[in-house]
């Protein structure tokens, strides 16, 4: 598409009417359509080219400009803008650079301000980092100069319109049917479950899938930095979202504030989208004070690493002995599920471990399943999530829920 032509047309349309407020989106589209279809200089254009030009002009006023087709493309899972001249996408697990760029740095800045304004957030030089979301629920992270050296940086993590179910994850070989059956019973029996994994390993997707097993009769409170969970099976649902401070440095609402407030909202379960810092202590205390069945996620490379990270998070906000922190973790969390993004770009559950207790000043883990790689076929890793250890030790909650214990047998005993 001729960029000079595009800029001229947009300038003409902008000067012909106030496209920012008084004109509806439908009328704006008709104005653009009449301008393109009625221009005698464009008779050489194909109908498809004209349609693309109309759509792009409309997106430049009311959408996300050149990003809008990428947001609308279901095959694109992540959009990475390193600067106004560098745009990368993730598509089918592979990252590639696009031959696209914004017409100017100012244009990218305008789009960023529109995004944060839609969710009542602020980003500027004095507060250059913010999390936001698009209208379709996609998660947005923004970093501005002087922190971002190349210029305004934005990362958009997209989510499917319909969240993946556990059945869908089984079909994708992300988890075995047996392990999924165990998790179904543990969620229904109100075990506290913590999901760990690296960036892009699928923690939020997995948390959504687990939530389908929460009984519809329960009241659930979700707490997130930027709302992205898609829980569809629980009618009595309250979604809470943090808030940044205003330009005067006031009005900030943190995750730990929301956790404390949620305890006064009569929840059966609390779901914390992700813990990153001092709020870990509030989450553990909530789990320890009668809110069984709570769920959360965190970044780590393994389950033992997640335990260590939780210790560090709690200690960053409380002056407690390490042994006390570890005892809190062991009594609050019943199960860890670890997800990994493998070298073939697939996302899989690679370990499930029960918190067996506290002994010798350490959190004791009881591995239940581990992923064993068996080879590679047509560029895809083959393997299975195999039972290991002696199976689930703490079955009291299963018994209280009237759910028979699911017997696990190591592969060699099957």
Phi, psi and omega in degrees: 000136180288112184293326179295319177297316180301313182295323179294315179297318180295321178296319179297315182292319179299320182284342183277338180198164180276099184274358186275330186217314191279344183259131177289163180297322180295316180293320178300316180298319180294322178298314180296317181299314180296322181296318183283312185290336182264003181275116182294340180284353183249018180294338180279352180281146174286161179299322181293318179296318178298318180297318178297321179293317177300315181296318182291321177298317178297315180298329181291337178265317188242348181253214181251028178058229185293347179279339188301314177299329179289321177295323181284340182282112184294339182280345179271122183258339179210139177239125184239113179256107181278333176191180182290349179251358183231116178231126177240153175227157168252126182221121183053041176081357182246140181260134179215155178269141180261149177278049181236153171202155176286153182295337179196163175297324180297324179295317177297318179298321178298316180296318178301315181295324177296320181296311184290328179295326181295336179245022176055045177239166183232136172220130180202187183296327180280338176225077194275001182236131179208148171255139180215191177207156175272172182296334180274003179096354179299141181274138183234132171241132184234135175227126182254161169299152009276359179293313178272114189285331182279344186131185180306132182238136181218136177236126181246115175262116183268153178232148180295149179301322175249118183298147178295139175268170177296327177297321178295322178291325176296317180297329179273005181064025177283337180204152179278157179297323180294314180295322178296323178296320177297313181297322177303312181293324182289322177295314179297330181272004174069040169284142175279122187238134179242127182257127180240162179164168179278179178298131178074016181275351176100027183296313181294319177301317181291321178298318175301316181295319179297325185295341180293344180269356177289128180303138184296343182279352185270160176257125185238135175247124175256141183229123184215157172293314177221118189301120179218351178294145181236076181267114188251350190257000182244108181295319184273074187238132174240125181252124180245147183223140180293167178223136176284161175293153177282185183297340179267005179081017182243164173085010180290135175239116183263168179302320182294328175296319181290324178298313180297319179294323183297332180295339179263011182251018180052055178278146166277324178219152175239131177244116177257114187308316178199134174257135182233345187205225189297340179294348178302323179295316180297322179295315180297320179294324177297317179295330183273357185241044171091007180255060179295155180087010181284154184228150176199172179225163176199159180275132174192170179263347181194172179292313176302323178295323179294322177299315179297320180294321176298320177301314181296318179300312182296316182294336179289343182237004181210140179269080183236150174296146182301323181296325178293319179297314180297323178294324176299314181298314184293330180272340183269317186261131180266329189209141171247137173238125182249132178247148179225151172258113186278173187293343176270011178076003177283151179249124185220153168286123183249348177198141171230125181228137174275144170276106188280338180155202182226123183210136178060030180077012182233152172284125182264124180255141177242099181299133179252320179219145172222143178280129177243118179284135181246351179157203180214135183223121180052046177077005180242135180291133175253149181169182182211155176271107188257143175296148177212167180071202185257012180085179183296129181267316183269101185247012184297319180291324175299316181296318181295329180275356180073026181255123179296145182292132176279118181285128174255140175229130175305154187306323185286348179264354183283000000 
